[in-house]
Amino acid sequence: MRSSSRRVRGLAVCIIAIGAMLFATTARSRAEAIDTDSIDAEPFYDGQQESMPGPDARQLWEYISTRYKSWNNFPNMPSRFVRVSENPHGDWIAVYANDPAYQSIAYPSKPFQMKYGSIIVKENYSLTNGNPVGGSQLLSVPVALTSLTVMYKVKGYQRVAGEEEWFWVMYNCPGGQCKGQVATISNQPFMSEQIPQSKDTFSFFQGEVVTGKPWICIECHQRANLENAYSAGDYVWKLLPFAPK
């Protein structure tokens, strides 16, 4: 009788142990599934910053120089080319937006924010060497290309808390050839022209190396911080010809 009771108790212990193991396994599987779902829900480019260049002109050039020609035009723009006639960009620009930048503008968040990892490249050229060839895609460097201006949103790239997180750089393109040389405001043809909404001329920026958070970029783009008829928001101007800035 005692032997039978012991067997019953032993069997009960085994059943309880097996049940506990099954419960632990199920709970662990559910936890793993929850963790995976949580990871998948994170914005892709937020979690991929380590694969992107840092806020550095050389790193950024090495990244964009072999990529940007295949990037998107701005949403709802019929042509790659936009006549803007504004300095320091010149008479015409051709704009390229990588996927995060394009998605941010095409499907804007409320409030509007550009995704981290967004890169916008502007090819800047003047009419001194002739009008650009028309078309929706620009497959080669225009003859009149004078510079490239790039804005790149980098998470945490701030000098003080609350500052915008954009990295700006202008690359010189002497003879229409861009090789990653950072521009310095020195003898550009627009130096004697007036800064929009200012009494100063562009000579005010004389000697500024256009990389990082240069004032020549921030002074203009800070007016595009809020969404309006001419601004998308988050320091990004809409591509409207002759937009007052």
Residue, then its C-alpha position, 0 to 999 in steps of 0.5 A: m500500500r505504501s509502495s503504491s502511494r509512493r508511486v502515485r506521489g512520484l508520478a504526480v511530481c513528474i507530471i508537475a515537473i513536466g508541466a512547469m518545463l512546458f510553461a517555462t518553454t512557452a513563456r520563453s517563446r512568447a517573450e522572444a516573439i515579443d522582443t522580435d516584434s518590438i525590434d521590427a517596429e523600430p524605424f529602420y534608419d534609426g537602428q541603422q545609424e552605424s552603417m551610415p557615415g558620421p557627421d564628417a565631410r570626408q565620410l559623407w562624400e565617400y558615401i554619397s559620391t557613388r550613390y546619389k545619382s540613383w536617388n529619387n527626385f523630390p516628390n511631385m516634381p515633374s523634373r529633376f531641374v528647378r530654377v531657383s536663382e538664389n545664392p549660394h545655390g545659383d540659377w538652377i539646382a538638381v535635387y536628389a533625396n535618399d529613401p529616408a528623405y523621400q519617404s519623409i517628404a512623400y508621407p509626412s508625419k504630424p508634426f513633420q520630422m525628417k527621418y534620421g539618415s535623410i540625405i538631400v543633395k543639391e547640384n548647384y550650377s549657373l547659366t554662365n555655361g549654358n542652360p541645363v539639358g532637360g529631363s526627369q533624370l540627370l545621369s551625368v554631371p552638368v557642364a555648368l556644375t559649380s558645387l554640391t550642397v548636402m544636408y544630412k540628418v544625424k541623430g544626436y548631432q547637436r552642439v547644445a541640447g535642443e539644437e537641430e540635428w542636421f549636418w551641412v556641407m558644400y563641396n566645390c566642383p571646379g570645372g564641373q568635377c566634384k571630388g569631395q573638396v569642402a568649399t570655403i566662402s571666399n571668392q564666389p561670384f555671389m559675394s557682393e549680392q545681398i543675403p535674403q531678408s538681410k542688409d548684409t551681403f554674402s561677404f558677411f560669410q567671408g572665410e567660413v568653411v562650409t561644413g558641420k553647422p555653417w551659419i550660411c546654411i543655418e541662417c537660411h534653413q532656420r526659417a524653414n523650421l516650421e511648415n508653411a507654403y514654402s517650407a516642409g518643416d524641420y529645416v527643409w525648404k519646398l522646391l518652389p521656383f523663386a520661393p521668398k526666403 
